[in-house]
Amino acid sequence: MSKIYPSAARPARLYESVCDDILKRIDRGEWSERGKLPSIRELAQELGVHRLTVFKAYQLLKQSGKAYVKDKSGYYINTGALPSDQTATPAIHSHIQQNPLSDIQRVPVVYQFSQALLDPNLLPNQYLSAYVKQAFDLYPKVLGTYAPVQGDEELREAMAEYLAAEHHLALTPGELLITSGAQQALDLLAKTLLKPRDIVLVDRPTYGAAMDIFRSYGAQLAAVDIHPHGYDLEQVARLMKERKPRFFYLNPTFHNPTGYTVSAEQRKRLVELAAEHRCLLVEDDPFHDIYFKQPPPPPLFTYDTEGYVAYIRSFSKYIAPGLRIAAVAARPPVIGNLLTAKSLADNGTPLLNQKIFLLLFFSDRMQRHLEKLRIALHVRMNIMEEALSGTGLSWSKPAGGLNLWVKLPDGIKAGTLLAKGIEQSLTFVPGTICDPLTELDDRIRLSYSYANEIQLHEGARLLAGLLRSLA
Ligand SMILES: Cc1ncc(COP(=O)(O)O)c(C=O)c1O
């Protein structure tokens, strides 16, 4: 069984030492006969520590997948095998079972403001089958073989050329990995970079699923506040220096959930800070092309000359989301480790999806379509903004992306509003889900990309009525 390593960054806290001690005893085979760990009270007595300390140690074991809880029966060693009663004691970590965002998104509602996804009607659907056919015509054996683990060579060559030209940077196909969406890229990065109890810096607020991934590898999150114009760089420098994070996960372009964009000056400085404190930046960039007027500043990756940025460019938000294609650009050794993890995860993203994406994304039609898409999303954002004006809600106008990050009027809580909304067939994302400290219950994320124009009008009016009823 692998160990929870003491962090080199700071001395272990008592519950962390207790956790290490328990792991050693598990390794030695104590308790293995019944698989059950002593009760919190028994172990606290034995070790002469407070029960809370043992409780926290058990929580840490649970987070890192080394133990699991059986209802009312106690903590058990996770041997990797499924427990006998699978329904009562699922083998996956309890916090993964709770995915409040997907729970909300699964509620079937008319006014769907919780999905930061494209309305499928905004894609050139009538032409898509032609690209699928073309993929089979050009590559008749496409279903007869696996893709290279790193990604289709033709796609990586085209993508390296595209990113290099778009952002004026040097990038080879060997420094790219094709993944099944940014979600997989984040998972692979976390898997290759994190040990339990490592510190990860995340924006506050941030993309909830990323936090769930990092936590599932036992990471502890430290929050960096993000503001309409970016970061307090002194806070970033201080956190990098004091907490020695393994990496800083950031989404600096039309940030989810706020829509904020970090300036070029701050991007440069962030890369300098990363090199100074030897802290990798994991730059998640799924909305880069979804700007309304001006293209955003170049990615942080552009400013990096020393390999301190891993850049995830997902296309699954706006180029046939069903294909689930993203590219990760990273320098050695990060790219090599990712490649190993990718081979273990799925041995390569389906070749058919990559070939269809190649034909679709680099076609003139799709590039022209992108221009229309920007206009359509801008119109939808304006509709939502107009319909919400005068409701007591406030927000910073985003220059791109799919969401409004909205402050509720004083005294109204996101959870209460959501409960009322669901009764009226309307959902959104409460701010707490996006907050590493789970405190922001006076904020909500409203996505304007999935609902159509009529639903946006009606839903925003409905929301205004709900706010009045709660005032
Ligand atoms: C910031 C951010 N990163 C990553 C993802 C996941 O992207 P993909 O669909 O490519 O897995 C999302 C999806 O909402 C996102 O908002």
The ligand as a Gaussian input file, in Angstrom:
#p B3LYP/6-31G(d) Opt

LIG

0 1
 C      -13.126000      25.806000     -16.411000
 C      -13.513000      24.477000     -16.959000
 N      -12.573000      23.550000     -17.113000
 C      -12.840000      22.338000     -17.632000
 C      -14.128000      21.995000     -17.977000
 C      -14.384000      20.634000     -18.547000
 O      -14.224000      20.713000     -19.904000
 P      -14.387000      19.463000     -20.890000
 O      -15.813000      19.467000     -21.315000
 O      -13.438000      19.721000     -21.985000
 O      -14.040000      18.249000     -20.107000
 C      -15.146000      22.925000     -17.816000
 C      -16.521000      22.558000     -18.143000
 O      -17.450000      23.201000     -17.697000
 C      -14.829000      24.189000     -17.305000
 O      -15.754000      25.123000     -17.138000

